[in-house]
């Protein structure tokens, strides 16, 4: 499908343009997803991701004024992050707005004129508590230092909640797709939810109604730039992460990543856990549970050789996370090197180094942290080329044998 750039739209004035990757915020322009003055919108969709539907319900229930404008007094980031050179590189960041946390500072002139500009990133501070951290202290693997790790295993973190903001031309390039084709497929596969994808070629930014991510930073955030850095990119697994299901290694690997990040911060560097809302390999929890049933009922029970085959039978594909857009948040944080990458996933590793970030060491999950019922998952991932059983491949070896990864 040919992609036509419209310069106008019936009944609407030309909005403020967004020049993705421009040299300054002023030249880039603000993301305006307002619902209070539609003619000023310069993006497709609106803020809040998947929660936008709940906002609509609140309006329908007459508990929220549709014209309500948020009061953002005292909501500025608790810790200043950036700007970093990657913020001005149209290829490094295509899936989030690098200025999303500071819109009322860098776009104050628009705000003062009454434009409805809203943050897509919020940065705050918090304490993180996990029983696994206390266990690590009791076992002597971690020590309470009173600053990063307080008494009782209370860990001090800076955390950032991030909504997705897609620059469609950049997203298309990442996936090797033609922009017009990407727009058409997004329109069709969402049941025509966003007609502007095909009618407003002049609007290049899309706020997709999906879950975003949260970055948990251990140690001074500026150390993410200077290092050394430990990082784990973790995809949501509600059953394991929250409710402790032992059928997979998700929570054990998350806890192991947190421990490694604390250790890095205590040694003068920093650590970061990025938690993506991509439940069930981005297939969703319903699909995930259907696959559980299919695997357990097959002849011979749950087997490594059929682990991913049953997923493909139900979903048509083994994994929809891709990791193609994942490195953007690392670039937003200013990371150019990860000294310890807590992951066995070749797909994550490929995406990170493919984006220009150097990885020093890849850290596997210790065998003693793998629950007995999760061993079939580990065997299946090994059989599928998820990782090698000896040494995890380094950058030089990666070109010789790239394996598909599924977790």
ChimeraX attribute file (.defattr): number of C-alpha atoms within 10 A of each C-alpha:
attribute: neighborCount
match mode: 1-to-1
recipient: residues
	/A:1	10
	/A:2	8
	/A:3	14
	/A:4	12
	/A:5	13
	/A:6	12
	/A:7	12
	/A:8	13
	/A:9	13
	/A:10	5
	/A:11	7
	/A:12	11
	/A:13	13
	/A:14	16
	/A:15	17
	/A:16	15
	/A:17	18
	/A:18	22
	/A:19	18
	/A:20	23
	/A:21	19
	/A:22	15
	/A:23	13
	/A:24	12
	/A:25	20
	/A:26	15
	/A:27	13
	/A:28	18
	/A:29	20
	/A:30	27
	/A:31	28
	/A:32	26
	/A:33	22
	/A:34	21
	/A:35	17
	/A:36	14
	/A:37	12
	/A:38	13
	/A:39	14
	/A:40	18
	/A:41	25
	/A:42	24
	/A:43	28
	/A:44	21
	/A:45	23
	/A:46	20
	/A:47	25
	/A:48	22
	/A:49	19
	/A:50	16
	/A:51	13
	/A:52	15
	/A:53	12
	/A:54	11
	/A:55	15
	/A:56	13
	/A:57	13
	/A:58	14
	/A:59	14
	/A:60	12
	/A:61	10
	/A:62	10
	/A:63	10
	/A:64	13
	/A:65	11
	/A:66	14
	/A:67	11
	/A:68	9
	/A:69	13
	/A:70	9
	/A:71	7
	/A:72	10
	/A:73	6
	/A:74	7
	/A:75	12
	/A:76	18
	/A:77	17
	/A:78	14
	/A:79	15
	/A:80	13
	/A:81	18
	/A:82	17
	/A:83	14
	/A:84	15
	/A:85	12
	/A:86	21
	/A:87	27
	/A:88	18
	/A:89	15
	/A:90	15
	/A:91	17
	/A:92	21
	/A:93	28
	/A:94	28
	/A:95	24
	/A:96	22
	/A:97	26
	/A:98	28
	/A:99	24
	/A:100	21
	/A:101	23
	/A:102	22
	/A:103	23
	/A:104	19
	/A:105	12
	/A:106	17
	/A:107	19
	/A:108	16
	/A:109	12
	/A:110	16
	/A:111	16
	/A:112	10
	/A:113	8
	/A:114	9
	/A:115	18
	/A:116	19
	/A:117	22
	/A:118	23
	/A:119	21
	/A:120	24
	/A:121	23
	/A:122	18
	/A:123	21
	/A:124	16
	/A:125	15
	/A:126	12
	/A:127	14
	/A:128	15
	/A:129	14
	/A:130	12
	/A:131	12
	/A:132	17
	/A:133	24
	/A:134	18
	/A:135	13
	/A:136	16
	/A:137	18
	/A:138	13
	/A:139	10
	/A:140	10
	/A:141	12
	/A:142	19
	/A:143	20
	/A:144	17
	/A:145	11
	/A:146	12
	/A:147	12
	/A:148	20
	/A:149	26
	/A:150	14
	/A:151	13
	/A:152	13
	/A:153	25
	/A:154	20
	/A:155	22
	/A:156	21
	/A:157	23
	/A:158	21
	/A:159	24
	/A:160	22
	/A:161	17
	/A:162	25
	/A:163	26
	/A:164	23
	/A:165	27
	/A:166	22
	/A:167	23
	/A:168	22
	/A:169	20
	/A:170	21
	/A:171	20
	/A:172	18
	/A:173	14
	/A:174	13
	/A:175	13
	/A:176	10
	/A:177	14
	/A:178	16
	/A:179	21
	/A:180	20
	/A:181	15
	/A:182	21
	/A:183	25
	/A:184	17
	/A:185	15
	/A:186	18
	/A:187	17
	/A:188	15
	/A:189	9
	/A:190	10
	/A:191	10
	/A:192	14
	/A:193	12
	/A:194	17
	/A:195	16
	/A:196	17
	/A:197	26
	/A:198	21
	/A:199	16
	/A:200	18
	/A:201	19
	/A:202	21
	/A:203	23
	/A:204	22
	/A:205	27
	/A:206	24
	/A:207	24
	/A:208	21
	/A:209	18
	/A:210	14
	/A:211	16
	/A:212	21
	/A:213	21
	/A:214	20
	/A:215	22
	/A:216	27
	/A:217	26
	/A:218	31
	/A:219	28
	/A:220	16
	/A:221	25
	/A:222	17
	/A:223	19
	/A:224	26
	/A:225	19
	/A:226	14
	/A:227	20
	/A:228	18
	/A:229	27
	/A:230	31
	/A:231	31
	/A:232	26
	/A:233	24
	/A:234	23
	/A:235	22
	/A:236	22
	/A:237	26
	/A:238	17
	/A:239	17
	/A:240	17
	/A:241	19
	/A:242	10
	/A:243	10
	/A:244	15
	/A:245	17
	/A:246	18
	/A:247	17
	/A:248	22
	/A:249	24
	/A:250	23
	/A:251	24
	/A:252	21
	/A:253	22
	/A:254	24
	/A:255	19
	/A:256	22
	/A:257	27
	/A:258	27
	/A:259	18
	/A:260	25
	/A:261	28
	/A:262	27
	/A:263	22
	/A:264	23
	/A:265	25
	/A:266	20
	/A:267	11
	/A:268	13
	/A:269	24
	/A:270	27
	/A:271	33
	/A:272	30
	/A:273	21
	/A:274	21
	/A:275	19
	/A:276	20
	/A:277	19
	/A:278	21
	/A:279	19
	/A:280	21
	/A:281	20
	/A:282	19
	/A:283	18
	/A:284	16
	/A:285	16
	/A:286	11
	/A:287	16
	/A:288	18
	/A:289	12
	/A:290	14
	/A:291	21
	/A:292	16
	/A:293	12
	/A:294	17
	/A:295	21
	/A:296	13
	/A:297	11
	/A:298	12
	/A:299	9
	/A:300	8
	/A:301	11
	/A:302	18
	/A:303	16
	/A:304	19
	/A:305	15
	/A:306	14
	/A:307	23
	/A:308	20
	/A:309	16
	/A:310	20
	/A:311	21
	/A:312	14
	/A:313	12
	/A:314	15
	/A:315	17
	/A:316	10
	/A:317	13
	/A:318	20
	/A:319	18
	/A:320	14
	/A:321	20
	/A:322	16
	/A:323	16
	/A:324	18
	/A:325	20
	/A:326	20
	/A:327	24
	/A:328	24
	/A:329	23
	/A:330	24
	/A:331	23
	/A:332	21
	/A:333	22
	/A:334	22
	/A:335	24
	/A:336	21
	/A:337	23
	/A:338	26
	/A:339	20
	/A:340	21
	/A:341	25
	/A:342	26
	/A:343	24
	/A:344	21
	/A:345	21
	/A:346	22
	/A:347	21
	/A:348	24
	/A:349	26
	/A:350	17
	/A:351	17
	/A:352	25
	/A:353	16
	/A:354	12
	/A:355	20
	/A:356	14
	/A:357	17
	/A:358	16
	/A:359	20
	/A:360	15
	/A:361	17
	/A:362	20
	/A:363	19
	/A:364	17
	/A:365	17
	/A:366	10
	/A:367	8
	/A:368	8
	/A:369	14
	/A:370	20
	/A:371	15
	/A:372	12
	/A:373	14
	/A:374	16
	/A:375	17
	/A:376	18
	/A:377	21
	/A:378	17
	/A:379	16
	/A:380	18
	/A:381	24
	/A:382	16
	/A:383	16
	/A:384	18
	/A:385	17
	/A:386	22
	/A:387	23
	/A:388	16
	/A:389	10
	/A:390	6
	/A:391	9
	/A:392	19
	/A:393	19
	/A:394	13
	/A:395	15
	/A:396	7
	/A:397	10
	/A:398	14
	/A:399	9
	/A:400	9
	/A:401	10
	/A:402	15
	/A:403	19
	/A:404	15
	/A:405	21
	/A:406	20
	/A:407	22
